[in-house]
């Protein structure tokens, strides 16, 4: 058991240090707040320290920021939003220069738009696309805006050295000699201050339970939430070195980076049975990571429209043995090898999952304490449908049809795409393409290219789009004979290239997208 910080320093000492750093310059503070124990402790320490300063010394702005991924643990999301409202209100009443800011991803970057709209596969440890788009990008934009406005900024984070060895090493790596500040890992005009870095988890709880929350929250409610979930908090993520918030941490209920979402299981066992809906939806995504399921839920082609061979041998999906490029079956267990890198989710799977997600939303609204709980926003459904129309030739507006089927309500379509083509036009084109043995997707994409370049003063743009479409793989990749022929051609091409070029290093995310 680590030594308590309070055996060396008093709370008054820590307050004095915070005031010293605050008054030392005019650089604004940006405090990462996740609603968990560490960030709550951090904000409370800063609040109490600055409350003792005279009003004329409270000139420097403090921005409390929190990232809402839109797929957060419902309990934490509710607490964070409520806390930010109270922080904003009470700070104004007490004349503290603190403002609360809830950051959300751009519509084009939300979890469901990426996964269901574009077909991104559920995140894995090697392809954690969600972390950057849902958390890092939002915080980065806010930080850069403040740096542009003020020249420099200081970020306060509730990081503790005792959390892990890697966290301790990272904090020491960026520490500025003879300073309480550290360099930011990405932005040169940004610095990091970690007032609770020497706290243990027990120190954090002791402080929270012995000191009243200044903006009116009840810290014992937070403790009860942790006890029910048996979880630690998910910190404000500032880079990809921060571990996933699945497993034992509060985080996104959709998290598939970890094998088991422990906090969901623990909450269900402690009486939150309505969360079984979320656990089931999450498990459906987790199952798609099984290589045996790829043929059912993933395209053979990448989003580029081409089949891509695995770039560094063929790893057996059954026994994990790494075979050489020429092998067709595993030399260790004789399992047939998947020679290509799977692409995005199929439209069939995306439609199926959207329907299940909407049905899940209806269930949680009936069974959870919140009758208005939202799992997917209407704006996201609009964006998903826009992508399906423009990229998949879905002129019949399948997302809107699914929404009406599940909810009994119509979601009005947004006018602008494809000049009003609808279900009738799609059925006619599909029939015509079938009669002439031409890919419907190819013709749809060519029509889309024409639509996107309407009014262009130069023909080169539309010619470029047409060329891109014609260079895609339009043979039937679902046909075993065609697919074998494609793989054979690509293998021969690669063998010829390898004779004159060195073998490239394998990309980290070669099994994804």
C-alpha positions in Angstrom: 0.0 0.0 0.0 1.4 3.4 -1.1 2.1 6.1 1.4 -0.6 8.7 1.7 0.1 12.2 0.3 -1.5 13.6 3.5 1.4 12.2 5.6 3.6 14.7 3.7 1.4 17.6 2.8 -1.8 19.1 4.1 -4.8 20.2 1.9 -3.7 23.8 2.7 -0.3 23.1 1.2 -1.9 21.8 -2.0 -4.2 24.8 -2.2 -1.2 27.1 -1.8 0.6 25.4 -4.6 -2.4 25.7 -6.9 -2.7 29.4 -6.1 1.0 29.9 -6.8 0.8 28.3 -10.2 -2.5 30.2 -11.0 -1.0 33.6 -10.2 2.4 33.0 -11.9 1.2 34.0 -15.4 -1.7 34.9 -17.6 -2.0 31.6 -19.4 -5.6 30.2 -19.2 -6.3 26.9 -17.6 -8.1 24.1 -19.3 -9.3 21.4 -16.8 -10.2 17.9 -18.1 -13.3 16.7 -16.3 -14.7 13.3 -16.8 -17.1 13.2 -13.8 -15.1 10.4 -12.1 -13.3 10.5 -8.8 -9.9 11.8 -9.9 -11.2 14.7 -12.1 -13.8 15.6 -9.4 -11.1 15.8 -6.8 -9.0 18.0 -9.2 -11.8 20.5 -9.9 -12.7 20.6 -6.2 -9.1 21.3 -5.2 -8.8 24.1 -7.7 -12.2 25.6 -6.8 -11.4 25.7 -3.1 -7.9 27.0 -3.6 -9.1 29.9 -5.8 -12.1 30.7 -3.6 -9.6 32.0 -1.0 -8.2 34.6 -3.5 -9.4 38.2 -3.5 -11.7 39.0 -6.5 -9.1 41.3 -8.1 -6.7 38.3 -8.4 -9.2 36.1 -10.2 -8.5 37.4 -13.7 -7.3 34.3 -15.5 -9.9 32.2 -17.3 -10.5 28.6 -16.3 -12.3 26.3 -18.8 -13.6 23.0 -17.4 -14.1 20.6 -20.4 -15.6 17.2 -20.8 -15.9 15.0 -23.9 -19.3 13.4 -24.5 -18.8 10.6 -27.0 -22.6 10.2 -27.3 -22.1 6.5 -26.3 -21.0 7.1 -22.7 -22.0 5.0 -19.8 -25.5 6.5 -19.1 -24.9 7.0 -15.4 -21.7 8.9 -15.9 -23.0 10.9 -18.9 -26.0 12.0 -16.7 -23.7 13.0 -13.9 -21.2 14.9 -16.1 -23.9 16.9 -17.8 -25.5 17.7 -14.4 -22.2 18.6 -12.9 -21.2 20.9 -15.7 -24.5 22.8 -15.4 -24.0 23.2 -11.6 -20.3 24.2 -12.1 -21.3 26.9 -14.5 -24.2 28.2 -12.4 -22.4 28.2 -9.0 -19.2 29.7 -10.5 -21.1 32.7 -11.8 -22.9 33.1 -8.4 -19.6 33.0 -6.5 -17.7 35.2 -9.1 -15.1 32.5 -10.0 -13.7 32.7 -13.6 -14.8 29.2 -14.3 -16.8 28.1 -17.3 -18.1 24.6 -18.2 -17.8 23.2 -21.7 -19.3 20.0 -23.0 -17.4 18.8 -26.1 -19.0 16.5 -28.7 -17.6 15.0 -31.9 -18.5 16.4 -35.3 -21.6 14.7 -36.8 -19.4 13.1 -39.4 -17.2 11.5 -36.7 -19.8 10.1 -34.3 -19.6 6.4 -33.4 -22.8 5.4 -35.3 -22.1 7.5 -38.4 -18.7 5.9 -38.7 -19.8 2.4 -37.9 -23.3 2.2 -39.6 -22.9 5.0 -42.2 -19.3 4.3 -43.4 -19.1 0.7 -42.2 -16.1 1.1 -39.9 -15.6 -2.2 -38.0 -16.0 -2.2 -34.3 -12.8 -0.9 -32.7 -10.0 -3.2 -31.7 -6.7 -2.7 -29.8 -5.0 -2.4 -33.1 -7.6 -0.2 -34.8 -8.9 2.2 -32.0 -10.4 4.7 -34.4 -13.0 5.7 -31.8 -10.5 7.2 -29.4 -9.2 9.9 -31.8 -12.5 10.8 -33.4 -14.8 10.7 -30.3 -12.4 12.1 -27.6 -9.0 13.4 -28.7 -10.1 15.4 -31.7 -12.7 17.3 -29.6 -10.2 18.2 -26.9 -7.5 19.1 -29.4 -9.9 21.5 -31.2 -10.7 23.3 -28.0 -7.1 23.5 -26.9 -6.0 24.8 -30.2 -8.7 27.5 -30.2 -7.6 28.7 -26.8 -3.9 28.6 -27.8 -4.8 30.7 -30.9 -6.7 33.1 -28.7 -4.2 33.4 -25.8 -0.8 32.3 -27.3 -0.3 29.5 -24.7 -2.5 27.5 -22.3 -2.0 25.1 -19.4 -4.0 21.9 -19.2 -4.9 20.5 -15.7 -5.4 16.7 -15.6 -6.4 14.4 -12.8 -3.6 11.9 -13.6 -1.9 10.0 -10.8 1.4 8.2 -10.9 0.1 5.2 -9.0 -2.4 4.4 -11.7 0.2 2.4 -13.7 3.9 2.1 -14.4 3.4 3.4 -17.9 1.5 6.5 -16.6 4.3 7.2 -14.1 6.9 6.9 -16.9 5.0 9.1 -19.3 4.5 11.8 -16.7 8.2 11.8 -15.8 9.2 11.9 -19.5 7.5 15.2 -20.2 8.2 16.9 -16.9 10.1 20.2 -17.1 13.1 20.3 -14.8 12.6 22.4 -11.6 9.0 23.1 -12.6 5.5 21.9 -11.6 4.6 21.9 -15.3 5.2 19.3 -18.0 5.4 19.7 -21.8 2.3 18.7 -23.7 2.9 15.6 -25.9 1.6 17.3 -29.1 1.3 21.1 -28.8 4.4 23.2 -28.2 2.5 26.2 -26.8 0.7 24.0 -24.3 1.7 22.8 -20.8 0.3 20.2 -18.4 -0.2 20.6 -14.6 -1.2 17.6 -12.5 -1.9 18.6 -8.9 -3.0 15.2 -7.7 -0.2 13.2 -9.4 1.1 11.9 -6.0 -2.4 11.0 -4.7 -3.3 7.3 -4.2 -6.8 6.2 -5.0 -7.5 6.1 -1.2 -6.3 9.7 -0.9 -8.7 10.8 -3.6 -11.7 9.2 -1.8 -10.6 10.4 1.6 -10.5 14.0 0.2 -13.8 13.7 -1.5 -15.6 12.2 1.4 -14.2 14.6 4.0 -14.7 17.8 1.9 -18.0 19.1 0.7 -18.5 19.5 -3.0 -18.6 23.2 -3.7 -20.9 23.1 -6.7 -23.6 21.1 -4.9 -23.0 17.5 -5.9 -23.0 14.7 -3.3 -19.6 12.9 -3.4 -21.1 9.9 -1.6 -23.4 9.3 -4.6 -20.3 9.1 -6.7 -18.8 6.5 -4.3 -22.0 4.5 -4.5 -21.8 4.5 -8.3 -18.3 3.2 -8.2 -19.3 0.5 -5.7 -22.1 -0.6 -7.9 -20.0 -0.8 -11.0 -16.7 -1.8 -9.3 -15.0 0.6 -11.8 -12.4 3.3 -12.1 -13.0 6.5 -14.1 -12.3 7.1 -17.7 -10.0 10.1 -17.8 -10.1 12.9 -20.3 -8.2 11.3 -23.2 -5.4 13.5 -24.7 -3.5 11.0 -26.7 -3.7 7.3 -27.9 -1.4 6.2 -25.1 -4.3 6.5 -22.6 -5.7 3.0 -22.2 -9.2 2.1 -23.4 -12.0 2.8 -20.9 -13.5 -0.6 -21.4 -12.9 -3.4 -18.9 -12.9 -2.1 -15.3 -13.3 1.5 -16.3 -16.4 3.6 -16.8 -16.4 4.5 -20.5 -18.4 3.9 -23.6 -21.0 1.2 -23.3 -20.2 0.2 -26.9 -16.5 -0.5 -26.2 -15.2 -3.6 -28.1 -11.5 -2.9 -27.5 -11.7 -5.1 -24.4 -13.0 -8.7 -24.3 -15.4 -8.1 -21.4 -17.2 -4.9 -20.4 -17.0 -5.4 -16.6 -18.7 -2.3 -15.4 -21.8 -3.2 -17.5 -21.9 -6.7 -16.0 -21.4 -5.4 -12.5 -24.2 -2.8 -12.8 -26.6 -5.4 -14.1 -25.8 -7.7 -11.2 -26.4 -4.8 -8.8 -29.9 -4.2 -10.0 -29.6 -2.2 -13.2 -31.2 -4.9 -15.3 -32.3 -2.5 -18.1 -28.6 -2.3 -19.0 -28.8 -5.8 -20.4 -30.0 -4.1 -23.6 -26.8 -2.2 -23.9 -24.7 -5.3 -23.0 -26.5 -7.3 -25.8 -26.0 -4.6 -28.4 -22.3 -4.3 -27.4 -21.9 -8.1 -27.6 -23.4 -8.1 -31.2 -20.6 -5.8 -32.2 -18.0 -7.8 -30.4 -19.0 -11.0 -32.3 -18.2 -9.3 -35.6 -14.5 -9.3 -34.6 -14.4 -13.1 -34.9 -12.7 -14.0 -38.2 -15.3 -16.8 -38.7 -17.9 -14.0 -38.9 -16.2 -11.8 -41.4 -17.7 -13.5 -44.4 -21.1 -12.8 -43.0 -20.7 -9.2 -41.9 -17.7 -7.7 -43.7 -17.1 -6.8 -47.4 -14.3 -8.4 -49.3 -13.4 -5.0 -50.8 -12.0 -2.1 -48.8 -13.6 1.3 -48.9 -11.3 2.1 -51.8 -13.4 -0.4 -53.8 -10.5 -2.8 -54.2 -9.5 -6.1 -52.7 -6.3 -5.9 -50.7 -4.1 -8.8 -49.9 -2.7 -9.2 -46.4 0.7 -7.4 -46.6 2.9 -9.6 -44.3 2.2 -13.3 -44.5 -1.1 -14.9 -43.7 -2.0 -15.2 -40.0 -4.2 -18.2 -39.3 -7.4 -17.1 -37.7 -7.7 -20.4 -35.9 -4.3 -21.0 -34.4 -2.6 -17.6 -35.0 0.4 -19.2 -36.8 2.0 -16.8 -39.3 2.3 -18.5 -42.7 4.2 -17.2 -45.7 2.5 -15.3 -48.5 2.3 -18.3 -50.8 0.4 -20.6 -48.4 -3.2 -21.3 -49.0 -3.8 -23.4 -45.9 -2.2 -23.1 -42.5 0.9 -25.2 -42.2 0.2 -25.8 -38.5 -3.5 -26.7 -38.4 -4.5 -27.0 -42.0 -7.2 -24.3 -41.7 -7.9 -22.5 -45.0 -6.3 -19.0 -44.9 -8.0 -15.7 -45.4 -5.7 -14.0 -47.9 -7.3 -10.6 -48.1 -7.9 -7.8 -45.6 -11.6 -7.6 -44.9 -13.4 -4.3 -45.7 -16.2 -2.4 -44.0 -19.4 -3.9 -42.7 -21.9 -5.0 -45.4 -25.0 -3.0 -46.0 -27.1 -6.0 -44.8 -25.4 -6.0 -41.4 -25.6 -2.2 -41.1 -29.3 -2.2 -41.7 -29.9 -5.1 -39.4 -27.9 -3.5 -36.6 -29.6 -0.1 -37.0 -33.0 -1.8 -36.6 -31.8 -3.6 -33.5 -30.3 -0.4 -32.1 -33.6 1.5 -32.5 -35.5 -1.4 -30.9 -33.0 -1.3 -28.0 -33.6 2.4 -27.7 -37.4 1.8 -27.3 -36.7 -0.8 -24.6 -34.3 1.3 -22.5 -36.8 4.2 -22.6 -39.4 1.8 -21.1 -37.2 0.0 -18.6 -34.6 2.6 -17.5 -35.1 5.5 -15.1 -34.9 7.9 -18.1 -37.9 7.7 -20.5 -36.0 10.0 -23.0 -32.7 8.1 -23.1 -31.2 8.3 -26.6 -28.9 5.7 -28.0 -28.7 7.2 -31.5 -29.6 10.8 -32.5 -32.0 11.6 -35.3 -29.3 13.8 -36.8 -27.1 10.7 -37.0 -29.8 8.7 -38.8 -30.0 11.6 -41.4 -26.2 11.5 -41.9 -26.2 7.7 -42.1 -28.9 7.8 -44.8 -27.1 10.6 -46.7 -24.0 8.4 -46.8 -26.0 5.3 -47.9 -27.6 7.2 -50.7 -24.3 8.8 -52.0 -22.0 5.8 -51.5 -24.3 2.7 -51.7 -27.0 3.9 -54.1 -29.6 3.5 -51.4 -32.2 5.7 -53.1 -35.1 4.0 -51.3 -33.9 5.6 -48.0 -33.5 2.4 -46.0 -32.6 4.1 -42.8 -35.8 6.1 -42.8 -37.8 3.0 -43.6 -36.2 1.2 -40.7 -36.9 4.1 -38.4 -40.6 4.2 -39.4 -40.8 0.4 -39.1 -39.5 0.4 -35.5 -41.0 3.6 -34.1 -44.1 4.0 -36.2 -43.0 7.6 -36.9 -41.7 9.2 -40.1 -38.4 10.8 -40.2 -38.5 13.5 -42.9 -35.8 13.2 -45.5 -33.4 16.0 -46.1 -33.7 17.2 -49.7 -30.6 17.6 -51.9 -29.3 14.2 -52.7 -29.4 12.7 -56.2 -32.1 15.0 -57.6 -35.1 13.1 -56.0 -34.2 9.5 -57.1 -36.3 7.2 -55.0 -37.3 3.5 -54.5 -39.0 3.2 -57.9 -35.9 4.5 -59.7 -33.7 2.2 -57.7 -35.8 -0.9 -58.6 -35.8 0.1 -62.3 -32.1 0.6 -62.4 -31.4 -2.6 -60.5 -33.5 -4.6 -62.9 -31.9 -3.0 -65.9 -28.4 -3.6 -64.5 -29.3 -7.3 -63.8 -30.6 -7.7 -67.4 -27.3 -6.4 -68.8 -25.0 -8.1 -66.3 -23.7 -4.7 -65.1 -23.0 -3.8 -61.4 -25.8 -1.6 -60.0 -23.3 -0.1 -57.6 -21.0 1.0 -60.5 -23.8 2.7 -62.3 -25.1 4.3 -59.1 -21.6 5.6 -58.3 -21.2 7.0 -61.8 -24.6 8.8 -61.5 -23.4 10.1 -58.1 -20.2 11.4 -59.6 -22.2 13.3 -62.2 -24.4 14.7 -59.5 -21.5 15.9 -57.3 -19.8 17.7 -60.2 -22.9 19.5 -61.5 -22.0 23.1 -62.3 -18.2 22.4 -62.3 -16.4 24.7 -64.8 -13.8 22.0 -65.5 -14.4 18.5 -66.8 -11.3 17.2 -65.2 -13.1 16.8 -61.9 -15.8 14.5 -63.2 -13.3 12.6 -65.4 -11.2 12.0 -62.3 -14.2 10.6 -60.4 -15.2 8.4 -63.4 -11.7 7.1 -63.7 -11.6 6.3 -59.9 -14.8 4.3 -60.2 -13.7 2.3 -63.2 -10.5 1.4 -61.5 -12.3 -0.3 -58.6 -12.9 -4.0 -58.5 -16.3 -4.7 -60.0 -16.2 -8.5 -60.3 -18.5 -10.4 -57.9 -16.4 -10.9 -54.8 -19.1 -13.0 -53.3 -18.6 -15.5 -56.1 -15.9 -18.0 -55.0 -14.5 -18.4 -58.5 -14.2 -14.7 -59.1 -12.7 -14.1 -55.7 -10.1 -16.8 -56.2 -9.2 -15.3 -59.6 -8.8 -11.8 -58.0 -6.6 -13.1 -55.2 -4.5 -15.1 -57.8 -4.0 -11.9 -59.9 -3.1 -9.8 -56.9 -0.7 -12.5 -55.6 1.1 -12.6 -59.0 1.3 -8.9 -59.1 2.8 -8.7 -55.6 5.3 -11.5 -56.4 6.5 -9.5 -59.4 6.8 -6.3 -57.3 8.7 -8.2 -54.5 11.4 -9.2 -56.9 12.4 -5.6 -57.3 11.4 -4.0 -54.0 12.1 -4.8 -50.3 9.4 -6.3 -48.2 7.4 -3.5 -46.6 6.8 -3.4 -42.8 3.3 -4.6 -41.8 0.9 -1.7 -41.0 -0.5 -1.8 -37.5 -4.1 -1.9 -38.6 -3.8 -4.2 -41.6 -6.7 -6.4 -40.4 -9.1 -3.5 -40.3 -11.1 -1.6 -43.0 
